[in-house]
Amino acid sequence: MPTPVITIAQMREWERATWLTGASEESVMRRAGAAVAAVVRRITRSGAEVLVLAGKGHNGDDARFAAEALTDFRVRLLNATDPAAVRAEVIAFSGALIVDGLFGIGLSRPLDADWLNLVAALNASRVPILAVDVPSGLDADTGEPLGDAVRATVTVTFGAMKQGLLRTNAAPFTGRLEVAADIGLVPCPFESELNWTLPEDFTGFPPPRPVDGHKGTFGHLAIFAGSVGYHGAAVLAARGALRAMPGLVSVFTTERAYPAVAAQLAQPMVHPWTPETRLPESCSAILFGPGLAGADVSPELVRETVRLWAESPLPVIADASALDWLPPGDTPVGAVRVITPHPGEAARMLGRTTAEVQADRPDAVRTLACDWGGCWVVLKGRHTLVGRDAAKLFLNSSGNPQLAQGGSGDVLAGFLGGGLAQPGRRADVGRAIHHAVWEHGRAADALSAQRPVWEMAELLSSLGGVIWAEQ
């Protein structure tokens, strides 16, 4: 189950409920320390030198238990009582990783000058930093630094995500966010509008393909994409769709872009679009928008895509340029509709600034969904947000900055369309959408763990395979 996003006060109440069952604080802290150690092993080579900074409180205890668990590393543990002395050690350290266990979520006042100097030294060290529960100095409710805060490479927070860590202004301090959910606490007694995805949320998904299935069993995706100067978007979307393994994929592109698109696609059927073009009878889902930005995109093609959005009973995904064409209003009752804006596109649709969208992403999702017929919204960006105008919203936990390159959104749109074209995946539409987003990010994470530089062809090769490797 996705974990709720909670406040500091809720975390404290959750802990108290756990202690009332007889669970010991030490047992929970040991498991928290083990979770930190597991992340250290994943991001740092075995045997490397690790500096662990442990403060006076329970955050420091978590860090000490992590140090105890790192038997396969050269660990130097510093109990941080004198910030000036610790600062000198940080400046001299040239190892592989620093574990920040100085201050936890209980910090409620600005750091004094000596601690600020230590934080400045950590941030100037150029050594990757893993923050224990919260970067030291950061308010876990507001995301604001209390004078200053450690700029972590990765933050491993315990139990559930804290709301302040997700604030846009907190991103430079938190780095990559991870949740160590299973540390021995009782089941979380809270629910929230925002929920953090865990990999196990997709155990058993996608469902197994029936042994007697055939092409017709797995759907037929129609993609309207590509124009002069943007034909690559059609190719990437089609290849993204193939990674979801629908039965058939048909690509409809502009007449001028057709030669370039068709020359690069062997498996999908590729057609030049004309006003006389009709959907295949077997079509089970529609994607339009990738690469439809060239001067050869005719008004007739725009009108046709808008008509399909407004009238088709099939699932329809609108992406990229097409988002600017969609009129607000109702869509067919019961029909699946999905839009995939990045923050700038969402801002145009809502008549807001991008900063306003980023300041309250949940409200942007709710408003978009409400204004565009109750559609599903995939608001892309750091921790892509998936949801509708009611019920829970889901924060994606996978992905990294290497996804910020041209073509990434086209691949995602195609992969999402290829999944929704399959009737077997539509029993839970929200899960199908969220899985596509998560798998897209996980493929990027798998690539980035192997090498620092990669491109869309490599993302396509990894897409769709990560979940099966983990189950």
N, C-alpha and C positions, 0 to 999 in steps of 0.2 A: 504494500500500500504506500502511496506517496505520503511523505511526512508533512505536517502542517508547518507553516512559518509562524514562529512564536515570538513573544516578547521576553525580556529578562525576567519580569515578574512571573510569567507563566513557567519559565524554566525553573525558577526557584520553587514554585508550588509543585511542579512535577517531581523535583528532587525530594521535597518533603514527603510527598505521597509514597515515594520509593522507600525512604528510610522507615516509614511507618510499617512497612511489610517485614521489617527485620533485615533487609539488605544492608550491608555495611558500605560506608563511603569508600573505604579502601578497596573493596572488590570492584566497585564501579570505576574508581580512578585507575586501578590496574588495567581494566579493560580499555579505558580511554587511552592510557599510555600505549597499550598494545596496538590500538588502532593507529595512533600516530606513528609508531614504529613500522607498521605495515606500509604506510605511505612513504616513509623515508626509504624503505627498501625498494619501492617501486620507482622512485624518482632519482635515486642515488646509487652509484655502483657499490657493490659489496666491498667492505674493507676500507672505504673512504673515511677521511677524518671529519667528524661531526662535532660541532660545538653546541652544547645544550645549556641554555640560560634558564634557570629555575628561580622564580620569585618566591615570596614568603607564603602565599596563599595556596589554595587548592589547584590553581592553574599551574603553579610551580610543582605541586605534587604530581600532576598529570605528566609534566615534562620529566620529572625524576623517574617515574615508572617507565616512560618511553626510553630513557637512557639505559635503564636496567635491562630492557628487552632487546636492546641493540647490541647483542653479543658478537655479531659478525661485523661490527664497525669499530673504528678507533674513536671512541667517544670521550670527549672532555666535558665533564659536568661542572658548571659553575653555579653555586648557590648565590644568587644576586642580592646581596645585602648592601654592598657598597657600589653605587653606580659608577663612580669614578674609576675604581679598580677594574670593574667589568668592561668599561669603555676601553681601557688600555689593552685588555685581552682581545676585544673585538677588533681593534685596529691592527693588532699583530696577527690575527688569524687569517690563514690563507688556504683553509681546507675546502671541502665540497659543499657543506650545508651548515646553516645555523638554525637551531630550533628555538623559537621565541616562546618561552613560558614565563615571561616577566609578570604580566598583569592579565587578569581574566575579565569576565563580564561584570564583576563586582566593582570595578573602578568607576567612580562617579565624580571625581574632581580632577581639575587640570593637573598635569604632571609638573613637578617643580623643576628648577633649572638643571639640576644634576641628572635627573632622569631624561629630560629633553636632550641633553648633550649625548647621553647614551643612545637614545633613539636616532639622533642625527648620525652618530657613528655607524650604527647598524645600517641605516639607509645609504650611507656612503661606502659601505664595505664592498659592494659588487659581488657579494657571496649570496647565493640563493637562500631565502629565509622561509621556513615553514612555521606558521603561526599556530599555536595551540589554542583552540576554541575561538579566539578572536585576536587580531593583531593588537599588541600591547599599545594602549593609549587610545583605542577606537571605542566610541560608545556603540554598543551592540544594539541599542534601540533606535538611535538617530542616524548612525553612520558617520557622525561628525568626530574628528579627532579632538581629544581633550588637550589642546595645546599643539600636539603633534602625535603621530602614530607610526608604528613600524610599517614599512611598505613590504608586505610579504609576497613571495612568489606563489605560495599556496596556503590556504587557511583550512584546517581540519576542525570543523565545529562539531560539538557533541550533542547527540539526541535528536535535535531538529535544527533547521536553519533559523537564525535570528534575523528579525526583520531589518535591522540596521545594516547588516552585511550586504543586503541586496540593493541598498540605495545607490543611485548613480554616482554620488559623490564619494561613496566608500570604495569604489572599484580600484582606484590606485593603491589602496592600502591592503585590500584582501587578496588580490591576485586571483588565482583559480580557487573556487569554493568547492569544498567537499564536505559531506555529512557522514560522520561515524554514528550511525543510528543505533546499532546493537551494542550497547555498553552496559547492559544489565539494569536499566531503568524499567519500571512498570510500563505497560502500554500508555502512550501519550493520552492524557485526559482531555485534550483540547482539539477543536477543529478550527480551521481558518479558511478564508476565501482563497488564499494563496497556498499552494502545495508544491513541495519539492520532489522531483522525480528520483526514484532509486532504480538501479539496474534491474533488480528483481521484480519490478512492476511489470516487466515484459516477459517474465518466464512463461514459456508455452505460447508465445506470440511471435510471429504469425502462426496460425494453427497449421497442423500438418496437412499436406496436400493429399487428397484421397487417391488411393492407388489406381482407381479406375477413371481418374480425371482425364480430360482432353482439353484442347485449346478453348473450346467453348465454356468449359467449367470455370476458367480463370479470367474471363472477361476480355474486353476489347477497349482499349483507351484510344480516344481520338485527341490529337494534339494540334492546336492551331498555333503555329509559332514560326518565327524566322522571317526576315526581310533583308533587303540589300544592306550590307554593312553589319548585319546582326544575324547572319545565318547560323553562326556557331551556337547561339542560344537554342535553336531548334534541335541541333545535333545533341547538345548536352542534355536537354530535357528528354529527348527520346532515349538516350542511353541511360539516363537516370531511371526512366520508366522501366526499361528492360531489367534493371537490377532488382526490381520488385517482382519480376517474373509473371506479368499478366499473360494471358493466352496470346493476344495480338496487340500490336501498336500500329496505328495509322497516323502519319504526320501530314498535315495540310499547311503548305507554306505559299508565299507569294510566287507568282509565275517567274519573276526575275531571280528570286532566291532559289528556286527549285533545283537548278543544275548543281549548285554548290551543296545543298542539303542532301540531295539524293546520292551524290557521289560519295558521301561519307557514312551512309547508313546502309547496311546490308540486311539486317533483320526486320526493321520496321518497313511497312508499306508507305511510300512517299508520293504525294500528289500535289500538283499545283492547284491552289484554290481559285475558283471562279464563282461568280454568282449562281451558277447552276449546280455547284457541288452540294451533295447531300451526305448526311452522316451514314456510315455503314449500318445496316439493319442490326448487326450484332453488337453495336456500340453499347458499352455499359458505363462509361464515364467520359467526361470531357475536361480537357485542360486547355486554357488559352492565355496568351500574353507574352511568353518568353520571346524576346527578339522582335516583337511587333512594333518597332519604333522607326523603321525606315520610311522614306518618302513614298515607297511603292505600296504601303498599306492603304488600301482603298476604303472610302467611306462605306462601301457595301460590306466589306469584311468586318469593319467595326460594328455595323448594324447587326450583322449576323451573330457575332459573339454576344452582343447585348441581348438579342432575342433569345439565344440559348440560355443565358443567365436568367432571364425573366420567365421563360416558358418551359424549358426542358424538365421532364421528371427525373432525368438522370443526375447523378452527382456531377457538379461543375466546380472546377477550381480556377480561380482568376488570379493571375500573377503579373507582376511587372507593369508594362505599359497599359495593360487592360484595366488595371485598377482605376485609372483616371477616366475610363469610359462608363463605369457602372453607375446607373442611376440609383439613388437610395429608394427604398420602398420594399414592398412585399415580394416574396418569391413563392413558387408553388408549395403548398402545404405538404410537409413530409419529405420534400426534396433536400438532398444534402448540398449545401453551398459552403465553399471555403475560399477565403481571401488570404493572401500571404504577403502583406506589406512589410517593408522595412520602415523604420521610424519616419523617414522623410516622406515616403508615400502615404503613411498613415496620417501625417500632418496635413498633407494636401487634401486628403479625403475629408478630414474633420474641420478644415479651415483653421488649424492651429499652427503654432511653430513646432519645429522638431524638439526644441527644449521643453515645451509644454507636454508633448507626448511622453518624453523620457522621464519627466518629473512625476508622472502618474500613469504608468503603463497599464495597470489594471483598469483604470477608468477609460483609457483609450480603447482597450479591447472591448469592454462592455458597450461603449457608445457605438463603435463600429458595428458590432454584432446587432445591436438594436436597430440602428438606422438602415442596415442592409439586410433586412428580412430575417433576422435571427440566425445569420450565417455563423459558421465557425471562423475564428480569426487565429492566424499564426503570425503574431507580431514578432518579427525577427530581431536579432541583436544579441547582446550578451544575455544569456539565460532566456532564450526565446520563450514567449508566453503564449500558451494555447488555451482558448476558451470561447465562451459564447456570452450571451446577454444575461444568463442565469447560471446557477450552480457554481462549481468550483473552477478555479483557474490553475493551470499547471505550468510550473517553471521547469524548463529543460535544464538538466544538469550536465549535459555533454557538450563537446565542442571547444574550440580555442581560437585565438586570433588569426591563425593561419587560414581559417575559412573566409577571412575578409579579402577575397580576390574574385575577380570577374568570373562568372559562370557558376559560382557556388549555389546561388539561388535558383538557377535554371535546373541544376541537378536535383535539388530538393523538390522543386515543383514537379518534375517528372517522376521522381521516386514516390512522392505522395499520390500523384495521379495513378501510377501503376498499381499502388496498393488499393486505392479506393475503387478501381475498376473491377476488383475481384469480389464477387458476392460473399465469399467466405470470410472476408475481413470486415464486412460492414455490419456485423452483429453488434459491434461496439465501435461506432464511428469515431468517438472521441479518442479511444485507445489507439485506433488505427492511425489517426492523424498524429497523435503524440508519439507513437512508435516511430513513424517516419522521421519526425524531427530529431528524436533521440538517436536513432540509428545513423542519421546523417552526421550528427556531431561525434558519435562514437567512432565512426570510420575515420574522421579527421583526427581524433585523439590517437587512434591506433597508428596512423601514419606519422604523426608528430612524435610519437614515442620511438619511432624507428629512425627518423631523419628530420632535419630542420627545414628542408625545402622540398615541396612537392606541388603538383599541379592537378588540374581537374581530371585528367585521364587516370591518375593514380587514385584519386578519391573514388571515381567510378569503379575501379577494380576492387576497392575495399568495401564498397557500399553493399549492405545486405548480408555480409558474412560474419560480422562481429558477434552478433547475438547467438548465432548457432555455435560459434567456437566457445562461448562462455557457458552454454547450457550443458 
